Amino acid sequence: MTSAVTTMKLPMDLRDQIGRIADEIGGTMASALERLLDDHRRQRILDQYTRLQADPEAWADYLAEMNEWESVAGDGLAGDRWETSA
């Protein structure tokens, strides 16, 4: 089963930039766009963690919650693996 496709109007210089990225990663322009979007999503997540760490109380709460969840993970590993110091 193939995904539906569409056409986008892009400025030529933007299209060329995407093409260069595709060449660098050895893929198609669509795969280059997917990679760029994934990188953007990951960076937004990392930015959120950075903001959370900037608030010591919120970060301590987050780590405490992670340790609570760790106790029910059922992975056989020791709990309290999340360090509470920033």
Secondary structure, DSSP 8 states (H G I E B T S, - for coil): -----------HHHHHHHHHHHHHHTS-HHHHHHHHHHHHHHHHHHHHHHHHHTSHHHHHHHHHHHHHHHTT--SSS-S--S----
